[in-house]
């Protein structure tokens, strides 16, 4: 059986690929693996607003209870709330039912350990092999030893209080627009910003189970970009379906992506002597403009593979405090163990308030270099051809030379499809376009 866990838990079309049976098995195996040897373990369960959440939650909880663990159901909460509350409640594990920024038909199940971190590959593999062994050795308690389901209604409120505590300034006098993606932040984000004194105007915070992420939120910020200008806001914040990402919009309606947010926060943190090692952790897909901007501030950047889990791994290993991705997945390790959209929005709003500058002025510290991305379709077996074929290697060197140190070539094999992504970054969009397409053609020709 192939690996069921992807880069962010188990994902699939709900009721087709991610069935109630799989959710039950994951609940049962997950509860067993993560709490082995604990008497009456406690596992938190949260979900986003998608319609399939109820079905998957019922099955997942049944699995948890069947091994004698207690399931504490928090209802609709952001993913980062699960990470935080698992630690806060001293729970043995946490589970979030969400497919993040994906469309409504998809759903997912992701686990957190007792410290609020996503699981290592080894633990995920252990959960999978427990299922594949047909639950060999997993206890089947009866009577009083079965688990109980507990509904915990205060969880969301406690998470909101925690989020508010991450900044040391109120937001009075600021007008902030929120796009809640009809997802898990629909209550949490509004409550948080309002109770800090901001004037809050909000769109897409009326979830009906099927409108999550639909032409809204961090994957479709166009409506928010218009709305910020129309309402005369200081800034706008767009979350994704489970609120672990946040993108911003400045007062002129311009999108401020995760790279800009990291640049602004890194500069502010450094000034407050809060940036460990004067370092920010980003991925290879971050814009070169971010590296150049931070270099001017004497801030180092460390690059990891694409995926917030790799950013987090590097941060934990070296104790760095700030890291993230262009997508708005930003990790503030002083506060939470995963990307936290609401905390990200608060940190950014606090910098704007304290600096007495507009968001566009703050963002001007970074100039985004044009990026061109072209897919080259090649067989899976040839995905490293760019590392071994002489002609391709020579061509890449030629391109890099012609960019005069103000650009780069990045070739990244896709983890899910038979293709490699050819990314070029530099100053001239047209030139990059030509070079990227001819390089992709060369790779296809040599590989097929």
C-alpha positions in Angstrom: 0.0 0.0 0.0 1.4 3.4 -0.9 1.9 6.1 1.8 -1.5 7.6 2.8 0.0 10.7 4.5 1.0 13.6 2.3 2.9 16.7 3.2 0.0 17.9 5.4 -1.9 14.9 6.8 -4.2 12.6 4.8 -6.2 14.4 2.1 -8.7 13.4 -0.5 -12.2 13.9 -1.9 -14.5 13.4 1.1 -16.7 10.2 0.9 -14.8 9.0 -2.1 -11.1 8.9 -1.3 -11.3 10.0 2.3 -14.2 7.9 3.5 -15.8 7.5 7.0 -14.1 4.1 7.2 -10.6 5.7 6.7 -11.4 8.4 9.3 -12.5 5.7 11.8 -9.2 3.7 11.1 -7.1 6.9 11.5 -8.9 7.8 14.7 -8.3 4.3 16.1 -4.7 3.9 14.9 -3.8 7.5 15.7 -5.2 7.3 19.2 -3.3 4.1 19.8 0.1 5.1 18.4 0.1 8.6 20.0 -1.0 7.6 23.4 0.4 4.1 23.9 0.9 3.4 27.6 -1.2 6.4 28.8 -4.2 5.6 31.0 -7.4 7.2 29.6 -5.6 9.5 27.1 -7.2 12.7 25.9 -7.3 13.8 22.2 -8.6 17.1 21.0 -10.7 17.2 17.7 -11.4 20.3 15.6 -12.8 20.9 12.1 -13.3 23.6 9.6 -16.7 24.6 8.1 -17.0 22.1 5.2 -20.1 20.0 5.0 -18.1 16.7 5.1 -16.6 17.7 8.5 -19.5 16.3 10.5 -19.4 12.9 8.8 -15.6 12.5 9.2 -15.7 13.8 12.8 -18.3 11.2 13.8 -16.2 8.4 12.3 -12.8 9.7 13.6 -14.3 10.2 17.2 -15.7 6.6 17.1 -12.2 5.3 16.3 -10.7 7.3 19.1 -13.3 6.1 21.6 -12.9 2.5 20.5 -9.4 2.3 22.0 -10.5 3.8 25.3 -9.3 7.4 24.7 -11.4 10.5 25.5 -12.3 12.7 22.5 -12.6 16.4 23.4 -14.6 18.0 20.5 -14.0 21.7 20.0 -16.3 22.2 17.0 -15.2 24.7 14.3 -11.8 26.2 15.2 -8.7 27.2 13.2 -6.0 24.6 12.8 -3.5 26.7 15.0 -6.1 26.6 17.8 -5.7 22.8 17.9 -1.9 23.1 18.1 -2.2 25.7 20.9 -5.0 24.0 22.9 -3.4 20.6 22.8 -0.5 22.1 24.8 -2.8 24.3 27.0 -5.1 21.4 28.0 -2.2 18.9 28.5 -3.9 16.6 25.9 -2.0 13.6 24.5 -2.7 14.6 20.9 -4.8 16.8 18.6 -6.6 16.2 15.3 -7.8 18.7 12.8 -10.3 17.9 10.1 -9.6 20.2 7.2 -8.3 20.5 3.7 -7.0 24.0 4.3 -7.3 26.1 1.2 -8.6 23.3 -1.0 -12.2 23.3 -2.5 -15.2 22.1 -0.6 -15.2 18.5 -2.0 -11.8 17.8 -0.4 -11.1 17.2 3.2 -8.2 16.1 5.3 -7.2 14.8 8.7 -4.0 16.0 10.3 -2.6 15.0 13.7 -0.6 17.0 16.2 1.5 15.5 19.0 1.2 16.5 22.7 3.5 19.5 22.2 1.4 20.8 19.3 3.7 19.8 16.5 2.7 18.1 13.3 3.9 14.4 13.3 7.2 13.2 12.0 7.2 10.8 9.0 8.1 7.9 11.4 5.0 8.5 13.5 2.8 8.8 10.5 4.2 5.6 9.1 3.6 3.9 12.4 -0.1 4.9 12.3 -0.3 3.6 8.7 1.3 0.2 9.6 -1.1 -0.2 12.5 -4.0 0.1 10.1 -2.3 -2.2 7.6 -1.7 -4.9 10.3 -5.4 -4.9 10.8 -4.9 -3.4 14.3 -2.8 -6.2 15.5 -2.2 -5.8 19.3 -4.5 -2.7 19.6 -6.7 -3.1 22.6 -10.5 -3.5 22.3 -11.8 -2.3 25.7 -15.4 -2.9 26.8 -17.7 -1.6 29.5 -16.3 1.2 31.6 -12.9 1.2 29.7 -14.4 2.6 26.5 -13.6 6.3 25.8 -16.0 9.2 26.2 -16.8 12.1 24.0 -16.7 15.5 25.6 -17.9 18.8 24.0 -15.6 21.7 25.0 -17.3 25.0 24.1 -14.7 27.3 25.7 -11.8 26.3 23.4 -12.4 29.0 20.7 -12.6 31.7 23.3 -9.4 30.6 25.0 -7.6 30.5 21.6 -8.8 34.1 20.9 -7.5 35.3 24.3 -4.1 33.6 23.5 -3.9 35.2 20.0 -4.6 38.6 21.5 -1.8 38.1 24.1 0.8 37.8 21.3 0.8 41.6 20.7 1.5 44.4 23.3 -0.5 47.1 21.7 -4.2 47.7 21.0 -5.6 48.4 17.5 -7.7 51.4 18.4 -8.0 53.9 15.5 -7.3 51.2 12.9 -9.8 50.1 10.3 -9.2 46.5 9.2 -10.9 44.4 6.6 -11.1 40.7 7.1 -11.8 38.0 4.5 -12.6 34.8 6.5 -12.9 32.5 3.4 -16.2 31.2 4.9 -13.9 29.0 6.9 -12.7 28.3 10.4 -11.7 31.9 11.2 -15.2 33.3 10.6 -15.8 33.9 14.4 -12.2 33.8 15.8 -10.7 36.5 13.6 -13.6 38.9 13.9 -13.7 38.5 17.7 -10.0 38.9 18.1 -9.6 42.1 16.1 -12.8 43.7 17.4 -11.9 43.1 21.0 -8.5 44.7 20.5 -10.3 47.9 19.5 -10.0 47.9 15.7 -12.9 48.9 13.5 -13.5 45.7 11.7 -15.3 45.3 8.4 -15.7 41.7 7.2 -16.5 39.7 4.0 -17.0 35.9 3.5 -17.8 35.1 7.1 -21.1 33.4 6.5 -20.2 29.7 6.1 -23.0 27.4 4.9 -20.9 24.2 4.6 -20.3 24.5 0.9 -18.9 28.0 0.3 -15.6 27.6 2.0 -12.7 29.0 -0.1 -15.1 29.7 -3.0 -13.6 32.7 -4.8 -12.5 34.1 -1.5 -9.8 34.0 1.2 -6.1 33.8 0.7 -6.3 31.9 -2.6 -8.7 34.5 -4.2 -7.9 37.9 -2.5 -9.3 40.0 -5.4 -12.6 40.8 -3.7 -10.7 41.9 -0.5 -8.3 44.1 -2.6 -11.3 46.1 -3.9 -13.1 46.1 -0.6 -10.1 47.6 1.3 -10.0 50.6 -1.0 -13.8 51.0 -1.1 -14.1 51.0 2.7 -11.0 53.1 3.2 -9.2 50.6 5.4 -5.7 50.7 6.8 -5.2 47.2 5.7 -7.0 43.9 4.9 -6.2 40.3 5.9 -7.2 37.2 4.0 -7.3 33.8 5.7 -7.6 30.3 4.1 -10.2 27.7 5.1 -8.5 26.6 8.3 -6.8 29.9 9.1 -3.2 28.7 9.2 -2.4 31.2 6.5 -2.8 34.9 6.1 -2.1 37.3 3.2 -2.5 41.0 3.6 -3.7 43.9 1.4 -2.3 47.4 1.8 -4.3 50.6 2.0 -4.1 51.0 -1.8 -5.5 47.5 -2.5 -2.1 45.9 -3.3 -1.6 42.3 -2.3 1.2 41.8 0.4 2.2 38.2 0.3 4.0 36.0 2.8 7.4 37.1 1.7 6.6 40.8 2.4 5.0 39.9 5.7 8.2 38.0 6.7 10.4 40.9 5.6 8.3 43.5 7.6 8.1 41.4 10.8 11.8 40.3 10.6 12.9 43.9 10.4 10.6 44.9 13.3 11.7 41.9 15.5 15.4 42.6 14.9 14.9 46.2 16.0 13.3 44.8 19.2 16.2 42.3 19.6 13.6 39.5 19.3 15.0 37.8 16.2 17.2 34.9 17.2 20.5 34.9 15.3 19.1 37.7 13.2 17.8 35.0 10.9 14.5 34.2 9.1 13.8 30.7 7.7 12.2 30.6 4.2 11.8 28.1 1.3 13.6 27.8 -2.0 10.5 29.3 -3.6 10.6 32.5 -1.7 11.3 35.5 -3.9 14.9 36.6 -4.3 13.7 40.1 -3.4 13.1 38.9 0.1 16.7 37.8 0.5 18.0 41.1 -1.0 15.7 43.2 1.3 16.7 41.3 4.5 20.4 41.4 3.5 20.2 45.2 3.6 18.9 44.9 7.2 21.8 42.5 8.1 19.3 39.7 8.5 20.3 36.2 7.2 17.9 33.9 5.4 18.1 30.1 5.6 16.3 28.2 2.8 14.6 24.9 3.1 12.6 22.6 0.8 9.1 23.7 0.0 6.6 23.0 2.8 5.9 24.6 6.1 7.0 21.4 7.9 10.5 21.8 6.6 10.6 25.4 7.6 9.4 24.4 11.1 12.0 21.6 11.4 14.8 24.0 10.7 13.4 26.6 13.1 13.1 24.0 15.9 16.5 22.6 15.3 18.3 26.0 15.6 15.8 27.9 17.8 14.9 30.4 15.1 11.8 32.5 15.8 10.4 33.5 12.4 9.9 31.6 9.2 7.4 30.9 6.5 6.3 30.8 2.9 5.1 33.1 0.2 1.6 31.6 0.6 1.1 33.3 3.9 2.1 30.3 6.0 4.1 32.2 8.6 5.4 30.6 11.8 6.1 32.8 14.9 7.7 30.1 17.1 7.6 32.3 20.2 3.8 31.9 20.1 2.7 28.8 18.2 4.1 25.6 16.8 2.4 25.9 13.4 1.4 28.5 10.8 -1.2 30.8 12.5 -3.1 33.1 10.3 -4.7 35.2 13.0 -1.4 35.6 14.9 0.3 36.6 11.6 -2.4 39.2 11.0 -2.0 40.6 14.5 1.8 40.8 14.3 1.6 42.7 11.0 -1.2 45.0 12.3 0.9 45.7 15.5 3.9 46.7 13.4 1.7 49.1 11.3 0.3 50.6 14.5 3.6 51.1 16.3 5.5 52.4 13.3 2.9 55.0 12.5 3.6 54.2 8.9 1.2 52.8 6.2 1.5 49.2 5.2 2.5 50.2 1.7 5.4 52.3 3.2 6.5 49.3 5.3 6.3 46.9 2.3 8.4 49.2 0.2 11.5 47.8 2.0 11.3 44.9 -0.5 11.1 44.9 -4.2 9.6 41.7 -5.7 11.6 40.3 -8.6 9.6 38.9 -11.5 9.3 35.1 -11.4 8.4 32.8 -14.3 7.2 29.2 -13.7 7.0 26.7 -16.5 6.2 23.0 -16.2 8.2 20.4 -18.2 6.3 17.1 -18.6 8.8 14.3 -18.1 8.6 10.6 -16.9 9.0 10.1 -13.2 12.1 8.1 -13.7 13.8 11.1 -15.3 13.0 13.7 -12.7 16.7 14.4 -11.9 17.8 14.8 -15.5 18.7 18.4 -14.9 21.4 17.3 -12.5 23.1 14.8 -14.8 22.6 15.8 -18.4 25.6 17.9 -19.6 23.7 20.0 -22.1 21.0 21.0 -19.6 23.6 21.8 -16.9 25.5 24.0 -19.5 22.3 25.8 -20.5 21.4 26.5 -16.8 24.9 27.9 -16.2 24.5 30.2 -19.3 21.2 31.5 -18.1 22.6 32.2 -14.6 25.5 34.0 -16.2 23.2 36.2 -18.2 21.2 37.2 -15.1 24.3 38.9 -13.7 23.8 37.8 -10.1 20.4 39.4 -10.0 18.4 36.3 -10.6 18.4 32.5 -10.4 17.2 29.2 -11.9 15.4 26.7 -9.8 14.3 23.3 -11.0 11.9 21.4 -8.7 10.5 18.0 -9.4 6.8 17.8 -8.6 5.9 15.4 -5.7 2.5 14.6 -7.2 2.8 14.7 -11.0 5.1 13.5 -13.8 6.8 16.9 -14.3 9.5 19.3 -13.1 8.8 22.9 -12.4 11.3 25.3 -14.1 11.4 28.6 -12.2 13.4 31.6 -13.3 13.7 34.8 -11.3 15.3 38.1 -12.4 14.6 41.7 -13.4 13.2 41.4 -16.9 9.9 39.5 -17.2 10.0 39.1 -21.0 13.5 37.8 -21.1 12.8 35.4 -18.2 9.8 34.1 -20.1 11.7 33.2 -23.2 14.6 31.6 -21.2 12.2 29.5 -19.0 10.2 28.2 -22.0 13.3 27.2 -23.9 14.9 25.5 -20.9 11.6 23.6 -20.2 11.6 22.5 -23.9 15.2 21.3 -23.7 14.4 19.3 -20.5 11.4 17.7 -22.1 13.3 16.9 -25.3 16.2 15.2 -23.4 13.9 13.3 -21.0 11.4 11.9 -23.4 
